[in-house]
Amino acid sequence: MKILLIRRDNIGDLVCTTPLFSALRARFPEAFLAAFVNSYNAEVLAGNPHLDSVYSYTKAKHRAPGKTAAEVYWDRLKLFWHLRRMRFDYAIIAGAHFLPRALRLARAVSPRHIIGFTEPGKAGVAHIDIAIPYTLPHPLHEVEDIFRLLAPLGIEGPPGPLTVVAPPEETARAQAALATLGQGPVVGLHISARKPSQRWPKERFAELARLLVARHGVRLMLFWSPGSESNPLHPGDDEKAAWIVEATQGLPTLRVKEPFSSARRHAAASWAAGVTGNLMPCPNLLWPTCSRQLTYCSCHPGSRPKAW
């Protein structure tokens, strides 16, 4: 049996998909399991022990300097041709709601069956031959929501833990850096958010950092999206982070950006006793993955903590 899971959106969403991989591996130990993702989130799956292969395509807006859009689309066509020749038995559109763009990817691969959520009146739902009508009778964690997609394959029950693998050498390096900050609980501050409406002012983060250290004696891990805010492809928060570091001089702070990758920042965040920020950088903190209780606090009114 060959199974392809498709998840083309954000990093945190892909992290929340990893329990599907482990559940499928446990149910079908001899199956060929693969993920179809994009170049932006693919690193989340580096070293994942449950997958046989990870296929990724590049969105035109994320293409490397010097590469034309035509070259990007040609590479994508070659990848589709390769995946069609793989003759997958199942393609699972791993996402909440009906996702027409992911469905187009699934159809391009031409599997025997497509599993996905459907919604009444949406164009294209007829192409999902193993359909699960999307209903939400009560609030569900993102992991629980999409785990329902495995029911047609005989997999039910509570999802397992999420899986993000960081290279041991980088884990040791970050832990050694934390040790130089002394003792005390570790709190992560994540200052980045994709949507402007979800961004907290840098002044508030600096104030929060000072209060946490003064009142609770914590050590801080500062997370942010690397790069300049003027980068047209991947705008980051280097300038915002530099301002906060300058404004909080003297506080025990470990700065976490490059050379840490996005996946490694997720793993690093799991060392903290709590994470607060604009956008949840580490969804596994809110899904049972370890023996200790971890806390997340959102800093903007648009947060959906029930979903995360």
DOLOKE-905618 format. One record per residue (C-alpha): x, y, z. Coordinates in steps of 0.25 Angstrom, whole numbers, plus 5000, padded with zeros to 4 digits. Layout:
BEGIN
XYZ;...
This chain:
BEGIN
500050005000;500550144997;499950265004;500250415001;499850525011;499750665006;499950785014;500350915007;500051025017;500751075029;501851015038;501051005050;499950935042;500950835037;501450805051;500050775055;499950675044;501050585049;500150495058;499550445045;500850395041;501150315053;499750265054;499850215039;501150155042;500650075054;499450025046;500149995033;501549965037;501949915023;501250025015;502050135007;501750265014;502050405008;501750545010;501550654999;501850785005;502450915000;503850975001;503451065012;502950965022;503750835018;504850855028;503850815039;503850675034;505450665034;505750535041;504350495043;504450345046;503050305041;503250355027;503850285015;503950405007;503650555007;503350624993;503250774993;502950874982;503351024982;502251134981;502651234970;502651344981;503651264989;504651234977;506051254979;506751384974;507151364959;506051254957;504951294948;503451254950;503551174937;504651084943;503851074956;502651024949;503450924940;504050864953;502650844958;502150774946;503350684947;503050654961;501550624958;502050534947;502850454957;501750444967;500750394957;501750284953;501750244968;500350204967;499850244981;498650164986;498250284995;498450434995;497950495008;497750645008;498250675022;497550795026;496250845033;495050885024;494950865009;496250905002;496150924987;497650964985;498050834992;497050754984;497650804971;499050754976;498350624980;497750604966;499050634959;499650524966;498550424961;498350334973;497350224973;496650294984;496550434990;496150455005;495750585010;494750675016;493550725008;492650845010;491250855003;491150934991;492650954989;493150924974;494050804973;493550724985;493150614975;494650584972;494850534987;494350394986;494550365001;493850485006;493650525021;492650635022;493250745030;492550775043;493050825056;492050785067;492950845078;494250915078;495450825075;496950845075;497450855061;498150715063;496850645067;496150715056;496950665045;497250525051;495750495047;496250475033;496850345037;495550285040;495250225026;496550145028;496150085041;496950185050;496150245062;496350285076;497250395082;498450445074;499850425078;500950525081;501450615070;502850595064;503950695061;505350655061;506550745064;507950705061;508550655074;509750745072;508850875071;508050825083;509350815091;509850945087;508551025090;508450945104;509850985107;509551135103;508351125113;509251075124;510051205123;508851285127;508851225141;507651155148;506151175147;504951145139;505051165124;504051255117;504051275102;503551405095;503151395081;503051525074;502651495060;501351485053;500951475038;499751565040;499951705044;498651705052;499351595061;500651665064;500851725078;501751845079;503151835082;503051925094;502051825100;502951705099;504151785105;503251815117;502751675118;504151625118;504551715129;503351675138;503551525136;505051535140;504751635152;503551555157;503851405154;505351405152;505251335138;506251315127;505751365114;505751305100;505451405089;504851355076;504651425063;504551405048;505951435043;506151535032;505851685030;504451735030;504751785016;505051645010;503951634999;503951475000;504051445014;503951575023;504551555036;504751625049;506251645051;506051795053;504951775064;505751675071;506951765071;506151875077;505651775088;507051725091;507551865093;506351905101;506551785111;508051785112;508451715125;507351615125;507651465123;507251445109;507651335098;507351385084;506751285075;506851315060;507751265049;508551175048;507351105055;506351065045;504851075046;504750925051;505850945060;505251065067;503950985069;504850875076;505550985084;504251045089;503850915095;504950935106;504251055111;503351045123;502351145115;502351215102;501651355100;501551425086;500751475075;500651345067;500851205073;502251165069;502151025075;500750955074;501350835081;501350915094;499850905094;499750765090;500250655100;501650615096;502350615109;502250585124;502150735128;501150835127;501450955118;500751085116;500451175104;499851315105;499451395093;499751535092;498651575082;497151575082;497051485069;497651365075;496951235074;497451155086;496351045085;496851015072;498251005076;
